[in-house]
């Protein structure tokens, strides 16, 4: 906490209990409660204040736990309210018209065209769900369940870090008369609620930012859709591709081509989508919150001013500062596997669409370059993963992966290329991306260290428990 400078005493740098108690006393006085009053009255008033933060007619502020939920649980975040806030923030960033017949009819025409092309270029079948045009609000609504699952481990770590700020030093014997212990016991639930509100605000902002930049359902690279389906967001396409002197119809066909190829892959390879999300969740569970950043950003007296503007201010103070910069060796292993798998997916999409577009679209070179430029500058998911998960993903290996898939096609045809996806053990590793010819010839070897083995076991158990696809094979179509 911010208590001002400390003198050179043995406890220098630690919160002064007398200062903390005085701040707490002043905070209670702001609520009209004297130190001789009933602390439970203060807590009741503080709870009432938190419940009113959403404004007139609202039952609870963003992040406030619902009745019957346990304080500090990840599920105590009001997910529906976060989703509504994300939709509201997205609406403030520009018009978000509901797609009409003028959007759907061209999308269906483009879909029929590119699906006939893809039938000749890959071994994976077309998904059964009809393509759809979504608004930004539709995208938030339909993908929110996947994002909720990903960020829950981070919220748990954050609430633990917040409540730990008032906990006594674990090296010392707890003293029941210590004012810090009393303060921590009383304020613990409030700090957990505050953590939920702070992270909930950032989550809503992040999802809104993602919703106004992504142009298709899974451009982020993860299967966040509830089922395999080709989805475009027409209101975002013009802004993302307005620097190209191309026919908008050609752009739409190309985007449908990429999304259709990606959805065929996710639909046919049952283990792929769940394993991607499992890797992200695994990484998130290992995240450590930077308590010192919270101490710098949050003062005890902030708790006496929990207005919506104050919550927004505190959220901005913590933006980009929540996570400890160092990663564990296990996290590094997860990150490497995640980056490699994302590169293999996008590399396969690049390889397939390049073959198709090269045959049927005269402007394919400009379209492919636009995708590479968009990916290299600021992919739509990078800021989201960085700020909400502390996950620094790099697309640097996508071109290497595309070269590997092209080499496989030259050597084995589309059947041999696409058969690699039948089992995760057949997939190329990061080392294989450095030596694609060695992988194609069968001379490369896969690393088999303890971290990899542990990750495989955990991911297999997670996939089995969630029924997210057959870890031993291609799985069943999801459409």
N, C-alpha and C positions, 0 to 999 in steps of 0.2 A: 504494500500500500504506500501511497505518497504521504509521508509524515514529515517532510522537510529534512534538512541536513541533520546528521547525528554527530555527537562528539566522539572522541577517540576513547571509547570505553570498550571492555571486553565484548559487549553486545552490540557494538557499532555495526550498522547495516541491517539490524533486525528491528522490527516494529517495536516501539516503546509502548508497553501495556498502559501506562498512564496517559500517553497521548491518544492511544486508541480509545480508551475509556472516555476521555474528554470529548473526542470526536463523536462517539456514540451518544454521549450525554447531550451534546449540542443537537445531534440529529433528532433525538427524541423530543427535545424542546421545540424543534421546528414543527413537530406534530402536536404540540401542546401538551406533552406528557412530561412531568417532572420525574427526576430519578427516584422519588419516593412513591411514584405512581405504580400502577400494575403493568409490568412488562407485557402481559398477555393482551392488554388493551392496545399497546403499541403495535404488537404483531397483527392484531385484528385490523387496525387502521391501515397498516402497511399492506396487508393482503387486499383490503378493500381498494386501496389506491392502485395496486397492480391490476386488479380486475377491471378498473376503469380506464386503463391506458388506451384501449382501442377506440374510445370515443363513445358518444351517446348511443345507446341501444346495443352495444357490443357486450358480450358475456365475458370476454377475457382478452388480454393483449396477445400479440404474437408471441408464442412460446410458452404462455401460461398453461400450467397443467390442468387437465380436465378433472372434474370430481371423481374420486375413487382411484386415481392414479397415484403411484408412489413418487415422491419428490426425487429428482435426480435420475429417474429412469429415462432411457432414450425415448420411450414411448410417451413420456410426459410432455413432449413437445406437441403442440396442437398442429398437426400436419395439415389439416384442412385449412386452417387459418393461414399457414405459410403458403399453401398453394394459391389461396385467394389473393394474398398480398403480391405474390409473384405475377399473377395475372394483372393485378392493378398496376404494378410498376411497369410491366410490359406495355400496357395500354397508354401510359404516359410518354412512351418513347416514339409515338407516331401512330398513324391510322392502322387499324388491324381489322379490315373488313372480313366478314364471313365469306369464304369462297362460294361463288354461285355457279350457275350452269356455264357461264363464260369461262370459268376456270376448269370445271370438271370435264367438259366435253373434249377440249384439246388434250387434257391429260390422258383420257381414255384412248384417244387416237394415237398419241405418242407411245403409250404403253403397249398397245397391240403391235405397233411397228417394231419397237425395240425387242419385244419378247420373241418375235419371229427371228430377229437377228441373233439373239442370244441362244436360241435353240441350236444353232449351228456352231456356236463358239465355246460352249461349256457343257458339262455333263450333268449339271444340276437343273432340276425341273423348275418351271415357273411356279410361283406361289399361288395359292388358290384365292386368297383375299383380293378383292377388287382394289385398284389404286384409289387414293383419296387425296384431295387438296384440303389442307388444314390452315386455320388461322394460327397465329402465335399462341392464343389462348388455348386452342385445341391441342397444340403440341405440349404445352405445360400440363394440361389436364391428363393427357394420355401417357406421358412419360414420367409423371411425378412418382408413381410407385417404385420405379427402378431407382430414382435418385434418393428417395427416402431410405431405401435399404442400404445404399452406399454410404450415406453420411451418418447413419446412426452410431457407428463406432466412434466417430469423431466427437459427436455430441456427448457421449459418455465420458470421454477423456477430458473434455472441456469442463463439464460440471464437476468432475473430481478435482481439477486444477483450481477452479473457483472456490470450492469449499475448503480446499487445502490452504488457502491464503490466511484463514483465521485459525487454523489448527496449531496447537502448541508444537514446539520443536520435538521431533520424535526421539531425539537423543536425551531428552530430559524426562524425569519422572513427572507425570501429570499432577498438577496441583489443583485440587477442587476449588481453591479460593482464587485462582488466577482469573482476573477479569477477562483475559483473552479466551479462556475456556468457556466462560459463560456467554461471551459475545459470539464465539464460534457456534455454540449449541443453539443459540437463538437465531442467528443470522444464516446458518447453514442452508435451510430450505429457501430463504430469500435469494441467496447467492446462486443456488441451483436454478431457480426461476430466472434470475438475471442472465445466467449463462445461456439458457434456452432462448431467451428473448434476443440476446446479442447474436447468437449463431443463426437463429431463425431469420433475423433481419438480413444477415449476409447471404443466407441460402436463397431467400426470396429475390434479392438483388442479382445474385449470380444466375439463377434460373431465368430471370427476366432478360438479362444480358445475352444469355445463350439463345433464348427464344427469338430474339430480334436479329440474330446473325446467322443462325443455321438455316440452310435452304432446303433440307430434306430431313426425313425422319431420323436417319442414323448417320448423318454426316459426321457426328461426333466420334464415330468409330465403334461405339458400343451398341449392342442390341437393347435399346431402352424402350422399344415399342412392345405393347402387350402381345402382339402376334406379328408374324412375318407379313409385311405389307409394304407396298411402294407408296410413300407419302412425300408430297412436295408442299412447301410453304410459299405460295405465290407472292405474298407481300414482301418477302425478303429477297427474292431473286433479282429484281431490278437493281436494288441498292448494292448487292454483292457483285453484280456483273455489269454495272453500268459503264465501265471503262472500255468495254469491248465493242467494236464497230461491227456487230454481228446481228443477224436476224434473231429477235427474241424467240422465235419458234425453234431455231436450231439449238439455242441455249437450253430451252426446256427439254427437247428431245435428248440432248446429251446428259442432262441431270437425271432424267428418268432412266436412261441407260445405265448410269453408274449406280443409282439406287436399286434398280431391278437386279443388277448383278450382285450387289451386296446382300440383298434380301434372299436371293436364290441360295447364296452361300450359307447365310445364317439358318435358313429353313432346312436345308439338306444336312448340315453338319450339326447334329443335335447337341454336341458337347460344347460348341464354340461360344455361343452367347453366354450361357451360364458360367463358363470358365473365365471369360473376360471379367464379368461382374464379380466373380469370386476372387480373382486376383486383386481387383480394386478394393474390395472389402478387406481382404487379407492385409493389404498395405495399410489401410485406414486403421485397422485394429492395432497396428504397431506405432501409430503416431503418438508423439509426446508433445503435450502442450507446453509452451514457453511461459511458465508462471511469472517470470520477471517482467515480461511484456505486459501481462495483465496487471501486475502491481504498478507498473509505470502509467498504465492507461486508466485504471479505476481507483477512485478514492472512496473511502467509507462514506464521505458526505454525498457522493453521487447517489447513494441509496436513498437519500432524502429528497431527491429531485428526479425521480424516475418518470419523467414526462416522455411522450413519444419523441420529442426533439432530443432529449437527453439520451435515450436509447440509441437514436440514430448517430448522435455525436460519439458515444462510446464505441459503437460498431465501427465507425470510420477510424477512430484511434487505433483499433485493433486490426484493421484491414492489412493483410499481408504479414502480420506479426504474431499470429497465434501459434505457429509451429516451431519446434526446435529445429535448427538448421541441419543437425547431424542425423544420419540414418543408421539403423542397425544393419549388420551384415545380412540378416534375413530380409529386411526391407529392400536392400540393394538387389538381392536375388529376385524378389518379387518384381521390382521395377524393371529389371533387365528382361524378365520373361514377358511382362506386360508390353513393354515397348516392342519386343520382337514379334509377339503375336499380332499387335496392332499393325506393325509394318507388313507382316505377311498378308493380313487381310487387305489392306489398302494396296499393297503391291499386286495381289491377285486381281483386284478390281481394276487397277491400272492396266495390267496385261490383257485382261479379257476385253475391256472397253476399247483399248488401243487397237486390237485386232478388228473389232467390229467397226469402230468409227473410221479406221483407215480405209475400210472397204466402201462405206456408205455415206460418209460425211466429209465433203471437201474441205471444210474449215476445222477438221479435227486437230490439227497441229496447234492452232490458236486456243482451242478449247482445253487441250491437255496442258498447255503452258499456263493458262489461267488457273487451273487446278493446282499445279505445282507452286505457282506464286502465292496463291491463297494459303496453301499448306505451310509454306516456308515463312511467311510474314506473321500471320496471326490466325492460326486455325481457330474455329469458333469454340472449341472446347478447352483450349490451353489455359485461358485466364480462369475459367471455372474450376478446373482441376487444381490449379495452383493456389487460388485463394481459399477454396472450400475444403481441399484435401491435402494441401501441401505437396501435391504430386506434380513433379516437373517432367512432363512427357515431351519427347522429341521425335519428330517424324523423319529424322535424318536417314533412316535405313529403308524407307519405302522404295526408293529407286533400286537399291541393291536387291530387295525382295522381288520387284518386278522383273529384274534381270534373271533371277533364279527361276521364277515361274516360266519365263520365256525359254530358258535353256531346257527346262523339263519338257515343255511342249515340243520343242524341236527334236528332243531325243525320244520321247515316248508318246507324243500326241496329246490331245486334250484328255483322253481317258487316263493315261498315265499321270498327267499333271494333276488332275482333280482327284485321283485315287489317294493321293497323299493325305487329304483331309479326312479320310475314313477313321483314323485313330490318332490321338494326340502324340503317341510315341513315334509316329512316322514324320511328324512335323520338323522342318528345318530349325536349327538352333541359330543363335547369334553368330557362332563360329561358321556355320554353313553359309551365312550371308556374305562372309568374307571370301568363301571358296565355293561358289555355286557349282562349278564344274566338278569339284570333288564330291559334292553332295549328289549330283546327277549320276556320277559314275559309281556311287556307293562306297567311295574310299574314305569319306569323312566319318568321324565318330562323335557321339553325343556325350557331353559331360554327365557324370553320374556321381555327384558329390552328395554329402549329407543334407545340405540345404535343399537341393533339388528333390531328393527323395522325400524329405519332410513335407515340402510344398505339394508334391504329387499326392501324398497320402491325405493331407488336409483337404485339398481341392476335391479329390475323389469322394471323401466322406461328405463334404458340403453338397456336392452335386447329387449324391445319392439321397441325402436327407431331404433335399428340396424338390427332388423329382424333376430336376432341370434338364434332363437329357441323359442318354446312355453314355457313360464315360468310356465304354468299350467300343463304341462304334458311331455310326452316323446319326442315330436317333431317328425319331419319326418327324415328319413334316409338322410344322407348328401352325401352318395356315389353316 
